[in-house]
């Protein structure tokens, strides 16, 4: 919570934000103290976010978002093991899957 502190006054607005490493999932980021001494809106709900997808030796990120990343082996290399797709865990904010292992072709 930021931008307000107790004791709260009717009409006071409080701004909420997720902590570092978490993204806003739902709820209201600004809530107002109402005349019946309750808060307007819904509680903010934050979820873990993954850091940027890792760079992998001899592989290129083909399509990446905050939720998943697709890799392909660089020219002259082929996949020996691992996954071409890594997904972000919304539970712990870590990438799920085994990093692709690209070795020289031939």
MODELLER restraints for C-alpha pairs under 7 A, 6 or more apart:
rsr = mdl.restraints
at = mdl.atoms
rsr.add(forms.Gaussian(group=physical.xy_distance, feature=features.Distance(at['CA:1:A'], at['CA:15:A']), mean=6.05, stdev=0.5))
rsr.add(forms.Gaussian(group=physical.xy_distance, feature=features.Distance(at['CA:1:A'], at['CA:16:A']), mean=4.37, stdev=0.5))
rsr.add(forms.Gaussian(group=physical.xy_distance, feature=features.Distance(at['CA:1:A'], at['CA:17:A']), mean=6.27, stdev=0.5))
rsr.add(forms.Gaussian(group=physical.xy_distance, feature=features.Distance(at['CA:2:A'], at['CA:14:A']), mean=6.61, stdev=0.5))
rsr.add(forms.Gaussian(group=physical.xy_distance, feature=features.Distance(at['CA:2:A'], at['CA:15:A']), mean=5.37, stdev=0.5))
rsr.add(forms.Gaussian(group=physical.xy_distance, feature=features.Distance(at['CA:2:A'], at['CA:16:A']), mean=5.81, stdev=0.5))
rsr.add(forms.Gaussian(group=physical.xy_distance, feature=features.Distance(at['CA:3:A'], at['CA:14:A']), mean=5.74, stdev=0.5))
rsr.add(forms.Gaussian(group=physical.xy_distance, feature=features.Distance(at['CA:3:A'], at['CA:15:A']), mean=5.77, stdev=0.5))
rsr.add(forms.Gaussian(group=physical.xy_distance, feature=features.Distance(at['CA:4:A'], at['CA:14:A']), mean=5.28, stdev=0.5))
rsr.add(forms.Gaussian(group=physical.xy_distance, feature=features.Distance(at['CA:9:A'], at['CA:33:A']), mean=6.69, stdev=0.5))
rsr.add(forms.Gaussian(group=physical.xy_distance, feature=features.Distance(at['CA:10:A'], at['CA:33:A']), mean=5.02, stdev=0.5))
rsr.add(forms.Gaussian(group=physical.xy_distance, feature=features.Distance(at['CA:10:A'], at['CA:34:A']), mean=5.47, stdev=0.5))
rsr.add(forms.Gaussian(group=physical.xy_distance, feature=features.Distance(at['CA:10:A'], at['CA:35:A']), mean=5.68, stdev=0.5))
rsr.add(forms.Gaussian(group=physical.xy_distance, feature=features.Distance(at['CA:10:A'], at['CA:37:A']), mean=6.85, stdev=0.5))
rsr.add(forms.Gaussian(group=physical.xy_distance, feature=features.Distance(at['CA:11:A'], at['CA:32:A']), mean=5.82, stdev=0.5))
rsr.add(forms.Gaussian(group=physical.xy_distance, feature=features.Distance(at['CA:11:A'], at['CA:33:A']), mean=5.20, stdev=0.5))
rsr.add(forms.Gaussian(group=physical.xy_distance, feature=features.Distance(at['CA:11:A'], at['CA:34:A']), mean=5.98, stdev=0.5))
rsr.add(forms.Gaussian(group=physical.xy_distance, feature=features.Distance(at['CA:12:A'], at['CA:32:A']), mean=5.58, stdev=0.5))
rsr.add(forms.Gaussian(group=physical.xy_distance, feature=features.Distance(at['CA:12:A'], at['CA:33:A']), mean=5.44, stdev=0.5))
rsr.add(forms.Gaussian(group=physical.xy_distance, feature=features.Distance(at['CA:13:A'], at['CA:30:A']), mean=6.50, stdev=0.5))
rsr.add(forms.Gaussian(group=physical.xy_distance, feature=features.Distance(at['CA:13:A'], at['CA:31:A']), mean=5.55, stdev=0.5))
rsr.add(forms.Gaussian(group=physical.xy_distance, feature=features.Distance(at['CA:13:A'], at['CA:32:A']), mean=4.35, stdev=0.5))
rsr.add(forms.Gaussian(group=physical.xy_distance, feature=features.Distance(at['CA:13:A'], at['CA:33:A']), mean=6.47, stdev=0.5))
rsr.add(forms.Gaussian(group=physical.xy_distance, feature=features.Distance(at['CA:14:A'], at['CA:30:A']), mean=5.56, stdev=0.5))
rsr.add(forms.Gaussian(group=physical.xy_distance, feature=features.Distance(at['CA:14:A'], at['CA:31:A']), mean=5.37, stdev=0.5))
rsr.add(forms.Gaussian(group=physical.xy_distance, feature=features.Distance(at['CA:14:A'], at['CA:32:A']), mean=6.31, stdev=0.5))
rsr.add(forms.Gaussian(group=physical.xy_distance, feature=features.Distance(at['CA:15:A'], at['CA:29:A']), mean=5.52, stdev=0.5))
rsr.add(forms.Gaussian(group=physical.xy_distance, feature=features.Distance(at['CA:15:A'], at['CA:30:A']), mean=4.47, stdev=0.5))
rsr.add(forms.Gaussian(group=physical.xy_distance, feature=features.Distance(at['CA:15:A'], at['CA:31:A']), mean=6.62, stdev=0.5))
rsr.add(forms.Gaussian(group=physical.xy_distance, feature=features.Distance(at['CA:16:A'], at['CA:29:A']), mean=4.74, stdev=0.5))
rsr.add(forms.Gaussian(group=physical.xy_distance, feature=features.Distance(at['CA:16:A'], at['CA:30:A']), mean=6.20, stdev=0.5))
rsr.add(forms.Gaussian(group=physical.xy_distance, feature=features.Distance(at['CA:17:A'], at['CA:29:A']), mean=6.32, stdev=0.5))
rsr.add(forms.Gaussian(group=physical.xy_distance, feature=features.Distance(at['CA:18:A'], at['CA:24:A']), mean=6.18, stdev=0.5))
rsr.add(forms.Gaussian(group=physical.xy_distance, feature=features.Distance(at['CA:18:A'], at['CA:46:A']), mean=5.87, stdev=0.5))
rsr.add(forms.Gaussian(group=physical.xy_distance, feature=features.Distance(at['CA:21:A'], at['CA:48:A']), mean=5.98, stdev=0.5))
rsr.add(forms.Gaussian(group=physical.xy_distance, feature=features.Distance(at['CA:21:A'], at['CA:49:A']), mean=5.56, stdev=0.5))
rsr.add(forms.Gaussian(group=physical.xy_distance, feature=features.Distance(at['CA:22:A'], at['CA:46:A']), mean=5.89, stdev=0.5))
rsr.add(forms.Gaussian(group=physical.xy_distance, feature=features.Distance(at['CA:22:A'], at['CA:47:A']), mean=5.19, stdev=0.5))
rsr.add(forms.Gaussian(group=physical.xy_distance, feature=features.Distance(at['CA:22:A'], at['CA:48:A']), mean=4.32, stdev=0.5))
rsr.add(forms.Gaussian(group=physical.xy_distance, feature=features.Distance(at['CA:22:A'], at['CA:49:A']), mean=5.14, stdev=0.5))
rsr.add(forms.Gaussian(group=physical.xy_distance, feature=features.Distance(at['CA:23:A'], at['CA:46:A']), mean=5.41, stdev=0.5))
rsr.add(forms.Gaussian(group=physical.xy_distance, feature=features.Distance(at['CA:23:A'], at['CA:47:A']), mean=5.46, stdev=0.5))
rsr.add(forms.Gaussian(group=physical.xy_distance, feature=features.Distance(at['CA:23:A'], at['CA:48:A']), mean=6.31, stdev=0.5))
rsr.add(forms.Gaussian(group=physical.xy_distance, feature=features.Distance(at['CA:23:A'], at['CA:49:A']), mean=6.00, stdev=0.5))
rsr.add(forms.Gaussian(group=physical.xy_distance, feature=features.Distance(at['CA:24:A'], at['CA:45:A']), mean=6.30, stdev=0.5))
rsr.add(forms.Gaussian(group=physical.xy_distance, feature=features.Distance(at['CA:24:A'], at['CA:46:A']), mean=4.70, stdev=0.5))
rsr.add(forms.Gaussian(group=physical.xy_distance, feature=features.Distance(at['CA:24:A'], at['CA:47:A']), mean=6.64, stdev=0.5))
rsr.add(forms.Gaussian(group=physical.xy_distance, feature=features.Distance(at['CA:25:A'], at['CA:45:A']), mean=5.47, stdev=0.5))
rsr.add(forms.Gaussian(group=physical.xy_distance, feature=features.Distance(at['CA:25:A'], at['CA:46:A']), mean=5.17, stdev=0.5))
rsr.add(forms.Gaussian(group=physical.xy_distance, feature=features.Distance(at['CA:25:A'], at['CA:47:A']), mean=6.21, stdev=0.5))
rsr.add(forms.Gaussian(group=physical.xy_distance, feature=features.Distance(at['CA:26:A'], at['CA:44:A']), mean=5.89, stdev=0.5))
rsr.add(forms.Gaussian(group=physical.xy_distance, feature=features.Distance(at['CA:26:A'], at['CA:45:A']), mean=5.12, stdev=0.5))
rsr.add(forms.Gaussian(group=physical.xy_distance, feature=features.Distance(at['CA:27:A'], at['CA:42:A']), mean=4.89, stdev=0.5))
rsr.add(forms.Gaussian(group=physical.xy_distance, feature=features.Distance(at['CA:27:A'], at['CA:43:A']), mean=5.19, stdev=0.5))
rsr.add(forms.Gaussian(group=physical.xy_distance, feature=features.Distance(at['CA:27:A'], at['CA:44:A']), mean=4.10, stdev=0.5))
rsr.add(forms.Gaussian(group=physical.xy_distance, feature=features.Distance(at['CA:27:A'], at['CA:45:A']), mean=5.81, stdev=0.5))
rsr.add(forms.Gaussian(group=physical.xy_distance, feature=features.Distance(at['CA:28:A'], at['CA:41:A']), mean=5.87, stdev=0.5))
rsr.add(forms.Gaussian(group=physical.xy_distance, feature=features.Distance(at['CA:28:A'], at['CA:42:A']), mean=5.50, stdev=0.5))
rsr.add(forms.Gaussian(group=physical.xy_distance, feature=features.Distance(at['CA:28:A'], at['CA:43:A']), mean=6.25, stdev=0.5))
rsr.add(forms.Gaussian(group=physical.xy_distance, feature=features.Distance(at['CA:28:A'], at['CA:44:A']), mean=5.45, stdev=0.5))
rsr.add(forms.Gaussian(group=physical.xy_distance, feature=features.Distance(at['CA:29:A'], at['CA:44:A']), mean=6.26, stdev=0.5))
rsr.add(forms.Gaussian(group=physical.xy_distance, feature=features.Distance(at['CA:31:A'], at['CA:39:A']), mean=6.13, stdev=0.5))
rsr.add(forms.Gaussian(group=physical.xy_distance, feature=features.Distance(at['CA:31:A'], at['CA:40:A']), mean=5.28, stdev=0.5))
rsr.add(forms.Gaussian(group=physical.xy_distance, feature=features.Distance(at['CA:31:A'], at['CA:41:A']), mean=5.95, stdev=0.5))
rsr.add(forms.Gaussian(group=physical.xy_distance, feature=features.Distance(at['CA:32:A'], at['CA:39:A']), mean=5.52, stdev=0.5))
rsr.add(forms.Gaussian(group=physical.xy_distance, feature=features.Distance(at['CA:32:A'], at['CA:40:A']), mean=5.24, stdev=0.5))
rsr.add(forms.Gaussian(group=physical.xy_distance, feature=features.Distance(at['CA:33:A'], at['CA:39:A']), mean=4.77, stdev=0.5))
rsr.add(forms.Gaussian(group=physical.xy_distance, feature=features.Distance(at['CA:33:A'], at['CA:40:A']), mean=6.55, stdev=0.5))
rsr.add(forms.Gaussian(group=physical.xy_distance, feature=features.Distance(at['CA:34:A'], at['CA:40:A']), mean=6.55, stdev=0.5))
rsr.add(forms.Gaussian(group=physical.xy_distance, feature=features.Distance(at['CA:47:A'], at['CA:90:A']), mean=6.42, stdev=0.5))
rsr.add(forms.Gaussian(group=physical.xy_distance, feature=features.Distance(at['CA:48:A'], at['CA:90:A']), mean=5.66, stdev=0.5))
rsr.add(forms.Gaussian(group=physical.xy_distance, feature=features.Distance(at['CA:48:A'], at['CA:91:A']), mean=6.45, stdev=0.5))
rsr.add(forms.Gaussian(group=physical.xy_distance, feature=features.Distance(at['CA:48:A'], at['CA:92:A']), mean=5.87, stdev=0.5))
rsr.add(forms.Gaussian(group=physical.xy_distance, feature=features.Distance(at['CA:48:A'], at['CA:93:A']), mean=4.63, stdev=0.5))
rsr.add(forms.Gaussian(group=physical.xy_distance, feature=features.Distance(at['CA:49:A'], at['CA:90:A']), mean=6.74, stdev=0.5))
rsr.add(forms.Gaussian(group=physical.xy_distance, feature=features.Distance(at['CA:49:A'], at['CA:93:A']), mean=4.71, stdev=0.5))
rsr.add(forms.Gaussian(group=physical.xy_distance, feature=features.Distance(at['CA:50:A'], at['CA:66:A']), mean=6.75, stdev=0.5))
rsr.add(forms.Gaussian(group=physical.xy_distance, feature=features.Distance(at['CA:50:A'], at['CA:88:A']), mean=5.87, stdev=0.5))
rsr.add(forms.Gaussian(group=physical.xy_distance, feature=features.Distance(at['CA:50:A'], at['CA:93:A']), mean=4.38, stdev=0.5))
rsr.add(forms.Gaussian(group=physical.xy_distance, feature=features.Distance(at['CA:50:A'], at['CA:94:A']), mean=5.38, stdev=0.5))
rsr.add(forms.Gaussian(group=physical.xy_distance, feature=features.Distance(at['CA:50:A'], at['CA:95:A']), mean=6.65, stdev=0.5))
rsr.add(forms.Gaussian(group=physical.xy_distance, feature=features.Distance(at['CA:53:A'], at['CA:69:A']), mean=6.73, stdev=0.5))
rsr.add(forms.Gaussian(group=physical.xy_distance, feature=features.Distance(at['CA:58:A'], at['CA:73:A']), mean=6.04, stdev=0.5))
rsr.add(forms.Gaussian(group=physical.xy_distance, feature=features.Distance(at['CA:58:A'], at['CA:74:A']), mean=5.48, stdev=0.5))
rsr.add(forms.Gaussian(group=physical.xy_distance, feature=features.Distance(at['CA:58:A'], at['CA:102:A']), mean=5.82, stdev=0.5))
rsr.add(forms.Gaussian(group=physical.xy_distance, feature=features.Distance(at['CA:59:A'], at['CA:71:A']), mean=6.34, stdev=0.5))
rsr.add(forms.Gaussian(group=physical.xy_distance, feature=features.Distance(at['CA:59:A'], at['CA:72:A']), mean=5.53, stdev=0.5))
rsr.add(forms.Gaussian(group=physical.xy_distance, feature=features.Distance(at['CA:59:A'], at['CA:73:A']), mean=4.25, stdev=0.5))
rsr.add(forms.Gaussian(group=physical.xy_distance, feature=features.Distance(at['CA:59:A'], at['CA:74:A']), mean=5.04, stdev=0.5))
rsr.add(forms.Gaussian(group=physical.xy_distance, feature=features.Distance(at['CA:59:A'], at['CA:102:A']), mean=6.59, stdev=0.5))
rsr.add(forms.Gaussian(group=physical.xy_distance, feature=features.Distance(at['CA:60:A'], at['CA:71:A']), mean=5.51, stdev=0.5))
rsr.add(forms.Gaussian(group=physical.xy_distance, feature=features.Distance(at['CA:60:A'], at['CA:72:A']), mean=5.49, stdev=0.5))
rsr.add(forms.Gaussian(group=physical.xy_distance, feature=features.Distance(at['CA:60:A'], at['CA:73:A']), mean=6.25, stdev=0.5))
rsr.add(forms.Gaussian(group=physical.xy_distance, feature=features.Distance(at['CA:60:A'], at['CA:74:A']), mean=6.22, stdev=0.5))
rsr.add(forms.Gaussian(group=physical.xy_distance, feature=features.Distance(at['CA:61:A'], at['CA:69:A']), mean=6.79, stdev=0.5))
rsr.add(forms.Gaussian(group=physical.xy_distance, feature=features.Distance(at['CA:61:A'], at['CA:70:A']), mean=5.92, stdev=0.5))
rsr.add(forms.Gaussian(group=physical.xy_distance, feature=features.Distance(at['CA:61:A'], at['CA:71:A']), mean=4.56, stdev=0.5))
rsr.add(forms.Gaussian(group=physical.xy_distance, feature=features.Distance(at['CA:61:A'], at['CA:72:A']), mean=6.68, stdev=0.5))
rsr.add(forms.Gaussian(group=physical.xy_distance, feature=features.Distance(at['CA:62:A'], at['CA:70:A']), mean=5.41, stdev=0.5))
rsr.add(forms.Gaussian(group=physical.xy_distance, feature=features.Distance(at['CA:62:A'], at['CA:71:A']), mean=5.29, stdev=0.5))
rsr.add(forms.Gaussian(group=physical.xy_distance, feature=features.Distance(at['CA:62:A'], at['CA:72:A']), mean=6.50, stdev=0.5))
rsr.add(forms.Gaussian(group=physical.xy_distance, feature=features.Distance(at['CA:63:A'], at['CA:69:A']), mean=5.69, stdev=0.5))
rsr.add(forms.Gaussian(group=physical.xy_distance, feature=features.Distance(at['CA:63:A'], at['CA:70:A']), mean=5.22, stdev=0.5))
rsr.add(forms.Gaussian(group=physical.xy_distance, feature=features.Distance(at['CA:64:A'], at['CA:70:A']), mean=6.22, stdev=0.5))
rsr.add(forms.Gaussian(group=physical.xy_distance, feature=features.Distance(at['CA:67:A'], at['CA:87:A']), mean=5.83, stdev=0.5))
rsr.add(forms.Gaussian(group=physical.xy_distance, feature=features.Distance(at['CA:67:A'], at['CA:88:A']), mean=4.94, stdev=0.5))
rsr.add(forms.Gaussian(group=physical.xy_distance, feature=features.Distance(at['CA:68:A'], at['CA:85:A']), mean=6.97, stdev=0.5))
rsr.add(forms.Gaussian(group=physical.xy_distance, feature=features.Distance(at['CA:68:A'], at['CA:86:A']), mean=5.61, stdev=0.5))
rsr.add(forms.Gaussian(group=physical.xy_distance, feature=features.Distance(at['CA:68:A'], at['CA:87:A']), mean=4.24, stdev=0.5))
rsr.add(forms.Gaussian(group=physical.xy_distance, feature=features.Distance(at['CA:68:A'], at['CA:88:A']), mean=5.79, stdev=0.5))
rsr.add(forms.Gaussian(group=physical.xy_distance, feature=features.Distance(at['CA:69:A'], at['CA:85:A']), mean=5.69, stdev=0.5))
rsr.add(forms.Gaussian(group=physical.xy_distance, feature=features.Distance(at['CA:69:A'], at['CA:86:A']), mean=5.32, stdev=0.5))
rsr.add(forms.Gaussian(group=physical.xy_distance, feature=features.Distance(at['CA:69:A'], at['CA:87:A']), mean=6.51, stdev=0.5))
rsr.add(forms.Gaussian(group=physical.xy_distance, feature=features.Distance(at['CA:70:A'], at['CA:84:A']), mean=5.56, stdev=0.5))
rsr.add(forms.Gaussian(group=physical.xy_distance, feature=features.Distance(at['CA:70:A'], at['CA:85:A']), mean=4.55, stdev=0.5))
rsr.add(forms.Gaussian(group=physical.xy_distance, feature=features.Distance(at['CA:70:A'], at['CA:86:A']), mean=6.60, stdev=0.5))
rsr.add(forms.Gaussian(group=physical.xy_distance, feature=features.Distance(at['CA:71:A'], at['CA:84:A']), mean=4.96, stdev=0.5))
rsr.add(forms.Gaussian(group=physical.xy_distance, feature=features.Distance(at['CA:71:A'], at['CA:85:A']), mean=6.36, stdev=0.5))
rsr.add(forms.Gaussian(group=physical.xy_distance, feature=features.Distance(at['CA:72:A'], at['CA:84:A']), mean=6.45, stdev=0.5))
rsr.add(forms.Gaussian(group=physical.xy_distance, feature=features.Distance(at['CA:73:A'], at['CA:79:A']), mean=6.36, stdev=0.5))
rsr.add(forms.Gaussian(group=physical.xy_distance, feature=features.Distance(at['CA:73:A'], at['CA:102:A']), mean=5.68, stdev=0.5))
rsr.add(forms.Gaussian(group=physical.xy_distance, feature=features.Distance(at['CA:76:A'], at['CA:104:A']), mean=5.86, stdev=0.5))
rsr.add(forms.Gaussian(group=physical.xy_distance, feature=features.Distance(at['CA:76:A'], at['CA:105:A']), mean=5.49, stdev=0.5))
rsr.add(forms.Gaussian(group=physical.xy_distance, feature=features.Distance(at['CA:77:A'], at['CA:102:A']), mean=5.68, stdev=0.5))
rsr.add(forms.Gaussian(group=physical.xy_distance, feature=features.Distance(at['CA:77:A'], at['CA:103:A']), mean=5.16, stdev=0.5))
rsr.add(forms.Gaussian(group=physical.xy_distance, feature=features.Distance(at['CA:77:A'], at['CA:104:A']), mean=4.28, stdev=0.5))
rsr.add(forms.Gaussian(group=physical.xy_distance, feature=features.Distance(at['CA:77:A'], at['CA:105:A']), mean=4.75, stdev=0.5))
rsr.add(forms.Gaussian(group=physical.xy_distance, feature=features.Distance(at['CA:78:A'], at['CA:102:A']), mean=5.17, stdev=0.5))
rsr.add(forms.Gaussian(group=physical.xy_distance, feature=features.Distance(at['CA:78:A'], at['CA:103:A']), mean=5.56, stdev=0.5))
rsr.add(forms.Gaussian(group=physical.xy_distance, feature=features.Distance(at['CA:78:A'], at['CA:104:A']), mean=6.28, stdev=0.5))
rsr.add(forms.Gaussian(group=physical.xy_distance, feature=features.Distance(at['CA:78:A'], at['CA:105:A']), mean=5.42, stdev=0.5))
rsr.add(forms.Gaussian(group=physical.xy_distance, feature=features.Distance(at['CA:79:A'], at['CA:100:A']), mean=6.76, stdev=0.5))
rsr.add(forms.Gaussian(group=physical.xy_distance, feature=features.Distance(at['CA:79:A'], at['CA:101:A']), mean=5.82, stdev=0.5))
rsr.add(forms.Gaussian(group=physical.xy_distance, feature=features.Distance(at['CA:79:A'], at['CA:102:A']), mean=4.58, stdev=0.5))
rsr.add(forms.Gaussian(group=physical.xy_distance, feature=features.Distance(at['CA:79:A'], at['CA:103:A']), mean=6.54, stdev=0.5))
rsr.add(forms.Gaussian(group=physical.xy_distance, feature=features.Distance(at['CA:80:A'], at['CA:101:A']), mean=5.62, stdev=0.5))
rsr.add(forms.Gaussian(group=physical.xy_distance, feature=features.Distance(at['CA:80:A'], at['CA:102:A']), mean=5.82, stdev=0.5))
rsr.add(forms.Gaussian(group=physical.xy_distance, feature=features.Distance(at['CA:80:A'], at['CA:103:A']), mean=6.43, stdev=0.5))
rsr.add(forms.Gaussian(group=physical.xy_distance, feature=features.Distance(at['CA:81:A'], at['CA:100:A']), mean=5.93, stdev=0.5))
rsr.add(forms.Gaussian(group=physical.xy_distance, feature=features.Distance(at['CA:81:A'], at['CA:101:A']), mean=5.20, stdev=0.5))
rsr.add(forms.Gaussian(group=physical.xy_distance, feature=features.Distance(at['CA:82:A'], at['CA:98:A']), mean=4.90, stdev=0.5))
rsr.add(forms.Gaussian(group=physical.xy_distance, feature=features.Distance(at['CA:82:A'], at['CA:99:A']), mean=5.24, stdev=0.5))
rsr.add(forms.Gaussian(group=physical.xy_distance, feature=features.Distance(at['CA:82:A'], at['CA:100:A']), mean=4.06, stdev=0.5))
rsr.add(forms.Gaussian(group=physical.xy_distance, feature=features.Distance(at['CA:82:A'], at['CA:101:A']), mean=5.74, stdev=0.5))
rsr.add(forms.Gaussian(group=physical.xy_distance, feature=features.Distance(at['CA:83:A'], at['CA:97:A']), mean=6.28, stdev=0.5))
rsr.add(forms.Gaussian(group=physical.xy_distance, feature=features.Distance(at['CA:83:A'], at['CA:98:A']), mean=5.46, stdev=0.5))
rsr.add(forms.Gaussian(group=physical.xy_distance, feature=features.Distance(at['CA:83:A'], at['CA:99:A']), mean=5.82, stdev=0.5))
rsr.add(forms.Gaussian(group=physical.xy_distance, feature=features.Distance(at['CA:83:A'], at['CA:100:A']), mean=4.98, stdev=0.5))
rsr.add(forms.Gaussian(group=physical.xy_distance, feature=features.Distance(at['CA:84:A'], at['CA:100:A']), mean=5.86, stdev=0.5))
rsr.add(forms.Gaussian(group=physical.xy_distance, feature=features.Distance(at['CA:86:A'], at['CA:95:A']), mean=6.11, stdev=0.5))
rsr.add(forms.Gaussian(group=physical.xy_distance, feature=features.Distance(at['CA:86:A'], at['CA:96:A']), mean=5.59, stdev=0.5))
rsr.add(forms.Gaussian(group=physical.xy_distance, feature=features.Distance(at['CA:86:A'], at['CA:97:A']), mean=5.22, stdev=0.5))
rsr.add(forms.Gaussian(group=physical.xy_distance, feature=features.Distance(at['CA:87:A'], at['CA:95:A']), mean=5.52, stdev=0.5))
rsr.add(forms.Gaussian(group=physical.xy_distance, feature=features.Distance(at['CA:87:A'], at['CA:96:A']), mean=5.18, stdev=0.5))
rsr.add(forms.Gaussian(group=physical.xy_distance, feature=features.Distance(at['CA:87:A'], at['CA:97:A']), mean=6.94, stdev=0.5))
rsr.add(forms.Gaussian(group=physical.xy_distance, feature=features.Distance(at['CA:88:A'], at['CA:94:A']), mean=5.76, stdev=0.5))
rsr.add(forms.Gaussian(group=physical.xy_distance, feature=features.Distance(at['CA:88:A'], at['CA:95:A']), mean=4.56, stdev=0.5))
rsr.add(forms.Gaussian(group=physical.xy_distance, feature=features.Distance(at['CA:88:A'], at['CA:96:A']), mean=6.01, stdev=0.5))
rsr.add(forms.Gaussian(group=physical.xy_distance, feature=features.Distance(at['CA:89:A'], at['CA:95:A']), mean=6.08, stdev=0.5))
rsr.add(forms.Gaussian(group=physical.xy_distance, feature=features.Distance(at['CA:89:A'], at['CA:96:A']), mean=6.35, stdev=0.5))
